[in-house]
């Protein structure tokens, strides 16, 4: 990953993790609070039940004139006190505050009950227990383990989702990087030719037809690159569509590429019937420029390009290297190149496709590897 992709990855990951951990913390706190409240209520009712049970046994013993023996109870310490708060039976864990009915001190819960009403001389039944504190600690531990496991899962999911969500950005950044490299390469050829031709003119202090032709070809290549990049980046509806003769525009474009055709020794055969369509002049030239320049680019020397028009179709056929069958479905995507036979950005057919979709044209492409390609535009 490059710096921009890494920055996006870590930004998304941080945002996802922070929001997830905030939610997880709030959920854990709410669950912990509810569980503690439930545990404390349960502990209160449990201690009350113990006190009521002991009080009932004391009252029953007095009414039946029987002796009473306090039995030890599991999970709680029970003590009996007279009205002077003197210990009569049982045991206590820590000193008792008889002014309170139910309280916690030093992790020990204490309940003071006076339900015996003085029977058998018992005024207070005191129940003490730390079981609630132990249970609360168990709840803490369980929640802590659950939070840790959930946090690990969230981190793993966040990393996985970050890779999935940022994969298109990563691929697009790679396309842009390749596009910049291709642009540099494509611009280097005509610029170098212009510099060399200019240098030769200056050294000779005169010019010949070959030098001028090289300058003209290089200038047109630079203009075509500029036109393609401008269309991709700044395509504005500045021109209004108008009715024009597409066959006339084709003738002008063939003349435009004449020098390049001569340089590669490629012949163009044109059978142009009258073809009138409604389109902006710039986009009409973009259609032909991209299709014809592609045909020239991927044709071998000493071959023929055939162009035909009817009242509602335009067909261009070359005898070039052709396109592999499995790549026919992706050649109209931006920055996609079917092969590395010649330079290019992979934007020419994308521009053609965009213009065709804008005006409702249909494109049909037939190609055989090493035999050539035929592209037909149907305007109606």
PEPEJO-V907550 format. One line per field, one symbol per residue. burial: b if it has 9 or more other C-alpha atoms within 8 Angstrom, else e. Layout:
BEGIN
burial->???
END
This chain:
BEGIN
burial->eeeebbebbeebbeebbeebbeebeeebeeebeebbeebbeebeeebbebbbebbbbbbebbeeeeeeeeeeeeebbbbbbbbeeebbebebeeeeeeeebeeeeeebbbbbbebbebbeebbbbbbbbbbbbebbeebbeebeeebeeebeebbeebbeebbeebeebbeebebeeebeebbebbbebbbebbeebeebbeeeeeeeeebbbbbbbbbebbeebeebebbeeeeeeeeeeeebbbbebbeebbeebebebbebbbbbeeebbbbbbebbbebbbbbbbbbbbbbbebbbeebbbbbbbbebbbbbbbbbbbbbeebeeebbbbbbbeeeeeebbbbbbbbbbebbbeeebbbeeebbbebbbbbbbbbe
END
